Amino acid sequence: MTGGWFHFGWRTALLGAAILQCLALAIALAREVRNRTANRFLAATLIVIAGVLTPYAIGFAGAYDRFRWLTFAPFSLPLALGPVLYGYAYALASGAPPPRLRWHLAPPLAQASYFLFCFALPEPVKWSWYVGGHRAWVSPVLTGLGLVSLAAYALAIGRLLRRRRRRLAEQRSDDDAHSAVWLSRVLLAVLSGLVVECWFWVWSTLVGGISFFQETGMYLALALVGVYLGVAGWRQAALPAPLAATEPADTEAEVGQAPDWAAIGADIAARTRQAGWWREPDLSLPGLARRLGANSGRVSRAINLGLGVNFSTFVNGLRAEAVADALRAGSKQDLLDLAMDMGFSSKASFNRAFRARFGAPPSDYRRRVSDPAFSADGPELRREAG
């Protein structure tokens, strides 16, 4: 569609809609009081994505043809994308910005300074530099730096996710309800965007450059990533607060008294099983320690060293045992309802814990105990000792 000076085609419409949605979600996230630090980093991410899309949205409409003075307008700062995404992931895990944040932001600030300087040049000089030195030398360097930056921050988010999962498993029995699942989806979105961008870079390199219009797919993919992060991130805006630091372990071993962690762990397991604390869906390591009258560090070491498992595996193993006991007793209750009654927080955590404890899915186990002639395909049913 043509309207006066501009041409509003489907590319402009799709990218424009994505930009508006990203900005609207950014405003909503910035105003969210829960998980404020993380949500503001996500808001900044959406603003960066909207900025990267803007030159293409207005370019497809003919704005740069009509107003050449817009050349170098500092809308697009792709070097900022990796740092703000990492800041979001770090804040989700810790509740605070990443350390040395100013160093993370130095490359995008340098990129913004370069664009602002070029934007302020007289129009003839600016255009000459844009079609000459910038296009030949600076633009390829910035593109390469953008790819390297996004890949490096994807690796950093992956390391952060692995640490987060370990820490949740050490302190929570409802670890699926916390940020690790969402963080893994954020990482997947980042990797998807990186793969698409690398594909277009390879394509451009092989053919000696591609046109503005041939890059449409890359920016539509980025628009989808931005809208997904905004919508899904808004739904995750009230994730539980980051974990508190655990208390230090007892220092008995340091003064010559080596605790019998196996005996202590067995005692903790027996008391936890008998009291039924495992049925609490949000049972945490500090909560169990308070009930046992011990500090979190001692309980953690007893479970890890004495029982050979982390806290999440320990508690969910007790829950899986309770489900198995109910099935052997002939319970006809729906499996998921039974799992929730025993304290599981999700179907995924139930299936995972039950298979780890008994070597088979709960549905196969139910058929096995209700029909001795049943033989399930797959691994032999087993019950771990302890």
Beta strands, then each sheet from edge to edge (+ up, - down):
strand 1: 2-3
strand 2: 6-7
sheet 1: 1+ 2-
end
